[in-house]
Amino acid sequence: MTIFRVRTALYSRRGDRLRTVAIHLLALVTLSTASFDAQAQSTGSIRRIGYVRSGSADIDPYRISFVRGMRELGYFEGRNVAYEFRYYGDHAGATLSGIINDLVHAKAEIIVIGGSAAIRSAQGITRTIPIVMSAAADPLASGLIESLARPGGNTTGVAFMSAELTAKRLELLKEILPETTRVGVLRNPDNPAHLPIMTSAELATVPLGLTLRSFDVRGSDQLESNFAEMKSWPADAVVVLDDAVFISQRAAIAAQAKSKRLALICGIRELIEGCLLSYAANIGDMYFRSASYVDRILNGAEPADLPVEQPAAKALGLTIPPSLLQRGDQVIE
């Protein structure tokens, strides 16, 4: 039994000022694989691990969590492990393919990678080097694995139920802003999880009386035009789907929403600045947890046989003001 932190931030308008209520809730989750008590077995050799993310090193909020997880399992950089940290910026295209090929030539034993689009790209380049998903949205629905219990191939790791979380975000949005009818959805067309997530979200909107319209963004250079189109539609709010690239673009996304005066609904907690609502599992904890997969694979386990973990948060059962406001642990004026 492990504790994941779910952060929900609820915002209400008071005149022209925006009031933020952030709530931290702890949800017990049962994970499908063995507990985190294994210790690294020293072989006297340096194990080479590739680590791939969007953005750049200076805006990576998860690297420290992964390295901490490795240290707790007995892996210390320069002593028994060497990391190949690589970043592909905004676009999971040719740059990412080049990075994966470089890691193959560098003889990385494992590639730790986050984001469904990036994982799919890595799978297209290597079917032999184990791929550990540090955080993937609905990998079964997007075809990244064969099943949660037996993922098959060379890919396993930690995933989250983005479709269910997105539906919950829309429900909370309607409670907070009941007059909302039109919602723009910011998605990455290269992310294989986003199509099934959109299908699930559209079903969830029927009883809520919401109309969704997707806006495709592959890079930060497309944000301004898409937000301008959302505003002219006109959208009442914008939901940002879970995507590794959007984490790297979080400052630009928040700035666009503010300039267009659109309520911004986010999932991943690192997007919380500038968002009216954020509801998600703790991705940092998932990166920490992915270290256990690296350890088990280095000690002989096959990725195909390691079940994929999915944190399943308890239902919040939230009641909107006044009781919800009383449960807030942070208020930002």
C-alpha positions as CSV (number, residue, x, y, z in Angstrom):
1,M,0.0,0.0,0.0
2,T,1.5,3.3,-1.1
3,I,0.3,6.9,-0.6
4,F,0.0,9.1,-3.7
5,R,-0.8,12.8,-3.3
6,V,-3.6,14.3,-5.3
7,R,-3.7,18.0,-5.6
8,T,-6.9,19.8,-6.4
9,A,-6.9,23.6,-6.8
10,L,-10.2,25.4,-7.0
11,Y,-10.6,29.0,-7.9
12,S,-13.4,31.5,-7.6
13,R,-13.7,35.0,-8.8
14,R,-14.3,37.9,-6.4
15,G,-14.7,41.0,-8.5
16,D,-11.7,41.3,-10.8
17,R,-9.5,39.3,-8.5
18,L,-8.9,35.6,-8.7
19,R,-8.9,33.6,-5.5
20,T,-7.2,30.2,-5.4
21,V,-8.0,27.4,-3.0
22,A,-5.6,24.6,-3.2
23,I,-6.4,21.3,-1.5
24,H,-4.0,18.5,-0.8
25,L,-5.6,15.1,-0.4
26,L,-3.9,11.8,0.3
27,A,-5.3,8.8,-1.5
28,L,-4.3,5.2,-0.6
29,V,-3.6,3.2,-3.7
30,T,-2.8,-0.4,-4.2
31,L,-0.1,-1.0,-6.7
32,S,0.1,-4.2,-8.7
33,T,3.7,-5.0,-8.3
34,A,6.1,-5.9,-5.5
35,S,6.9,-3.4,-2.7
36,F,9.7,-1.0,-2.8
37,D,12.1,-3.0,-0.6
38,A,14.5,-4.5,-3.1
39,Q,18.1,-3.3,-2.8
40,A,20.4,-3.0,-5.8
41,Q,22.9,-5.8,-6.1
42,S,26.3,-4.5,-6.9
43,T,28.0,-6.2,-9.8
44,G,31.1,-4.1,-9.7
45,S,30.2,-2.6,-13.1
46,I,28.7,0.8,-14.1
47,R,25.1,0.4,-15.3
48,R,24.2,2.8,-18.1
49,I,20.6,4.3,-17.9
50,G,19.1,6.5,-20.5
51,Y,16.6,9.2,-19.3
52,V,14.5,11.0,-21.8
53,R,12.1,13.9,-21.4
54,S,10.6,16.9,-23.2
55,G,11.8,20.4,-22.5
56,S,15.2,21.0,-21.1
57,A,17.1,20.1,-18.0
58,D,16.4,23.5,-16.3
59,I,12.7,23.0,-16.4
60,D,12.5,19.2,-15.7
61,P,10.5,18.8,-12.4
62,Y,10.9,15.0,-12.2
63,R,14.6,14.2,-12.7
64,I,15.4,14.7,-9.0
65,S,12.6,12.3,-8.1
66,F,13.9,9.5,-10.3
67,V,17.5,9.9,-9.1
68,R,16.3,9.9,-5.5
69,G,14.4,6.6,-6.2
70,M,17.5,5.1,-7.7
71,R,19.7,6.2,-4.7
72,E,17.2,4.6,-2.2
73,L,17.7,1.4,-4.1
74,G,21.5,1.6,-3.9
75,Y,22.4,3.2,-7.2
76,F,24.9,6.1,-7.0
77,E,26.0,8.1,-10.1
78,G,29.7,7.5,-10.8
79,R,29.9,4.5,-8.4
80,N,27.6,1.9,-10.0
81,V,25.4,3.8,-12.4
82,A,25.8,6.3,-15.2
83,Y,22.9,8.4,-16.5
84,E,22.5,9.7,-20.0
85,F,20.1,12.6,-19.5
86,R,18.6,13.7,-22.8
87,Y,15.9,16.4,-23.7
88,Y,14.0,16.9,-26.9
89,G,12.4,20.3,-26.4
90,D,8.9,20.9,-27.6
91,H,8.6,18.4,-30.5
92,A,8.7,14.6,-30.2
93,G,9.9,14.4,-33.8
94,A,13.3,14.0,-35.5
95,T,15.1,15.3,-32.4
96,L,13.6,12.6,-30.2
97,S,14.4,9.9,-32.8
98,G,18.0,11.1,-32.9
99,I,18.2,11.0,-29.1
100,I,16.9,7.4,-28.9
101,N,19.3,6.3,-31.6
102,D,22.2,7.9,-29.7
103,L,21.2,6.0,-26.6
104,V,21.2,2.8,-28.6
105,H,24.7,3.5,-29.9
106,A,25.8,4.5,-26.4
107,K,24.7,1.0,-25.2
108,A,22.1,2.2,-22.7
109,E,20.8,-0.8,-20.8
110,I,17.4,0.7,-20.1
111,I,15.6,3.8,-21.4
112,V,13.4,5.6,-18.9
113,I,11.0,7.8,-20.7
114,G,7.8,9.8,-20.0
115,G,5.0,10.8,-22.4
116,S,3.0,8.5,-24.7
117,A,4.2,10.1,-27.9
118,A,7.8,9.7,-26.8
119,I,7.3,6.1,-25.7
120,R,5.8,5.2,-29.0
121,S,8.7,6.8,-30.8
122,A,11.2,4.8,-28.7
123,Q,9.3,1.6,-29.4
124,G,9.7,2.2,-33.1
125,I,13.4,2.4,-32.8
126,T,14.3,-0.4,-30.4
127,R,12.5,-3.6,-29.5
128,T,15.4,-5.0,-27.5
129,I,16.4,-2.3,-25.0
130,P,14.0,-2.3,-22.1
131,I,11.8,0.8,-22.0
132,V,10.5,2.0,-18.6
133,M,7.5,4.3,-18.8
134,S,8.0,6.8,-16.0
135,A,4.5,8.3,-16.6
136,A,2.2,7.3,-19.4
137,A,-1.4,8.2,-20.0
138,D,-3.6,5.2,-20.6
139,P,-0.9,3.0,-22.3
140,L,-3.3,0.1,-22.9
141,A,-5.9,2.3,-24.8
142,S,-3.1,3.9,-26.8
143,G,-1.6,0.6,-27.8
144,L,1.7,0.9,-26.0
145,I,1.3,-2.4,-24.2
146,E,-0.6,-5.6,-24.6
147,S,-2.1,-5.7,-21.1
148,L,-1.5,-4.2,-17.7
149,A,-0.7,-7.5,-16.1
150,R,1.6,-8.7,-18.9
151,P,2.6,-5.7,-21.0
152,G,4.6,-7.8,-23.5
153,G,7.4,-6.6,-25.7
154,N,10.1,-4.4,-24.1
155,T,7.9,-1.8,-22.4
156,T,6.6,-1.6,-18.8
157,G,6.5,1.0,-16.0
158,V,4.1,3.4,-14.3
159,A,0.9,4.8,-15.9
160,F,-2.1,6.8,-14.9
161,M,-5.8,6.7,-15.9
162,S,-6.0,10.0,-17.8
163,A,-9.4,9.3,-19.3
164,E,-11.1,8.9,-15.9
165,L,-9.2,11.9,-14.5
166,T,-10.2,14.1,-17.4
167,A,-13.8,13.2,-17.0
168,K,-13.6,14.2,-13.3
169,R,-12.0,17.5,-14.1
170,L,-14.9,18.4,-16.4
171,E,-17.3,17.4,-13.6
172,L,-15.5,19.7,-11.1
173,L,-15.4,22.5,-13.7
174,K,-19.2,22.4,-14.0
175,E,-19.6,22.5,-10.3
176,I,-17.3,25.5,-9.9
177,L,-18.5,27.4,-13.0
178,P,-22.0,26.1,-13.6
179,E,-22.6,28.6,-16.5
180,T,-19.9,26.9,-18.5
181,T,-21.2,25.4,-21.8
182,R,-18.2,25.4,-24.2
183,V,-14.9,23.9,-23.4
184,G,-11.8,24.0,-25.6
185,V,-9.5,20.9,-25.2
186,L,-5.8,21.4,-25.7
187,R,-4.3,18.2,-27.1
188,N,-1.2,16.9,-28.8
189,P,-2.1,15.1,-32.0
190,D,1.1,13.0,-31.8
191,N,0.0,11.6,-28.4
192,P,-1.6,8.2,-29.0
193,A,-3.6,8.4,-25.8
194,H,-5.4,11.6,-26.6
195,L,-7.9,10.2,-29.1
196,P,-9.3,7.6,-26.6
197,I,-9.2,10.3,-23.9
198,M,-11.2,12.7,-26.1
199,T,-13.8,9.9,-26.8
200,S,-14.2,9.3,-23.0
201,A,-14.4,13.0,-22.3
202,E,-17.1,13.5,-24.9
203,L,-19.2,10.8,-23.3
204,A,-18.8,12.4,-19.9
205,T,-20.0,15.8,-21.1
206,V,-23.5,14.5,-22.1
207,P,-25.0,14.8,-18.6
208,L,-23.1,17.9,-17.9
209,G,-24.4,19.9,-20.8
210,L,-20.9,20.7,-22.1
211,T,-19.7,21.0,-25.7
212,L,-16.1,20.1,-26.3
213,R,-13.9,21.2,-29.2
214,S,-10.3,20.0,-29.6
215,F,-7.4,22.3,-30.5
216,D,-4.2,20.6,-31.7
217,V,-0.8,21.8,-30.4
218,R,2.5,20.2,-31.2
219,G,4.8,23.0,-30.1
220,S,4.8,26.3,-28.2
221,D,4.7,28.2,-31.5
222,Q,1.1,27.0,-32.0
223,L,-0.2,28.1,-28.7
224,E,-1.1,31.7,-29.5
225,S,-3.1,31.0,-32.6
226,N,-5.0,28.1,-30.9
227,F,-5.9,30.2,-27.8
228,A,-7.0,33.1,-30.1
229,E,-9.3,30.6,-31.9
230,M,-10.7,29.3,-28.6
231,K,-11.5,32.8,-27.6
232,S,-13.3,33.6,-30.8
233,W,-15.3,30.3,-30.8
234,P,-16.0,31.4,-27.9
235,A,-14.9,28.9,-25.2
236,D,-15.8,29.4,-21.6
237,A,-12.9,27.3,-20.3
238,V,-9.9,25.3,-21.6
239,V,-8.9,21.8,-20.5
240,V,-5.3,20.8,-20.9
241,L,-4.9,17.1,-21.6
242,D,-2.0,15.2,-19.9
243,D,1.1,15.4,-22.0
244,A,4.8,15.6,-21.3
245,V,5.3,18.4,-23.9
246,F,2.6,20.5,-22.2
247,I,4.5,20.3,-18.9
248,S,7.5,22.0,-20.6
249,Q,5.1,24.6,-22.1
250,R,3.3,25.3,-18.8
251,A,4.4,28.9,-18.5
252,A,3.4,29.8,-22.1
253,I,0.0,28.0,-21.7
254,A,-0.7,29.9,-18.5
255,A,0.2,33.2,-20.1
256,Q,-2.0,32.6,-23.1
257,A,-5.0,31.6,-20.9
258,K,-4.5,34.7,-18.8
259,S,-4.2,37.1,-21.8
260,K,-7.4,35.6,-23.3
261,R,-9.2,35.6,-19.9
262,L,-10.1,31.9,-20.3
263,A,-10.5,29.6,-17.3
264,L,-7.7,27.0,-17.5
265,I,-8.3,23.5,-16.2
266,C,-5.2,21.3,-15.8
267,G,-4.4,17.8,-14.6
268,I,-0.7,17.4,-13.9
269,R,0.2,19.4,-10.7
270,E,3.2,21.1,-12.3
271,L,0.7,22.9,-14.5
272,I,-1.1,24.4,-11.4
273,E,0.2,27.9,-11.7
274,G,-2.3,29.8,-13.7
275,C,-4.9,27.0,-13.6
276,L,-8.4,27.3,-12.0
277,L,-8.4,23.6,-11.2
278,S,-5.9,20.8,-11.1
279,Y,-6.8,17.2,-10.3
280,A,-4.2,14.4,-10.8
281,A,-1.9,11.8,-9.4
282,N,1.5,13.0,-8.4
283,I,3.8,12.5,-11.4
284,G,6.9,13.1,-9.3
285,D,6.0,10.1,-7.2
286,M,5.5,8.0,-10.4
287,Y,9.0,9.0,-11.5
288,F,10.3,7.9,-8.1
289,R,8.4,4.7,-8.4
290,S,9.8,4.0,-11.9
291,A,13.3,3.4,-10.3
292,S,12.0,0.1,-8.9
293,Y,11.4,-1.1,-12.5
294,V,15.0,-0.2,-13.5
295,D,16.3,-2.1,-10.5
296,R,14.3,-5.2,-11.2
297,I,15.3,-5.2,-14.9
298,L,18.9,-4.7,-14.1
299,N,18.6,-7.7,-11.8
300,G,17.2,-10.0,-14.5
301,A,13.5,-9.3,-14.7
302,E,11.9,-9.2,-18.2
303,P,9.9,-6.1,-19.0
304,A,7.2,-8.2,-20.7
305,D,6.5,-9.9,-17.4
306,L,6.4,-6.8,-15.1
307,P,2.9,-5.6,-14.6
308,V,2.2,-1.9,-15.2
309,E,1.3,0.1,-12.1
310,Q,-1.7,2.5,-12.2
311,P,-2.3,4.7,-9.1
312,A,-6.1,4.8,-8.5
313,A,-7.1,7.7,-6.4
314,K,-10.2,7.5,-4.2
315,A,-13.2,9.6,-5.2
316,L,-12.9,13.0,-3.7
317,G,-16.5,13.5,-2.9
318,L,-16.1,17.3,-3.0
319,T,-18.7,19.8,-2.0
320,I,-18.3,23.2,-3.5
321,P,-18.4,26.3,-1.2
322,P,-18.6,26.7,1.7
323,S,-17.4,23.3,2.9
324,L,-14.8,22.9,0.2
325,L,-13.3,26.3,1.0
326,Q,-13.0,25.3,4.6
327,R,-10.9,22.3,3.6
328,G,-8.4,24.4,1.6
329,D,-4.8,24.5,2.9
330,Q,-3.7,27.3,0.7
331,V,-5.3,30.5,-0.4
332,I,-3.7,32.8,-2.9
333,E,-5.1,36.3,-3.6
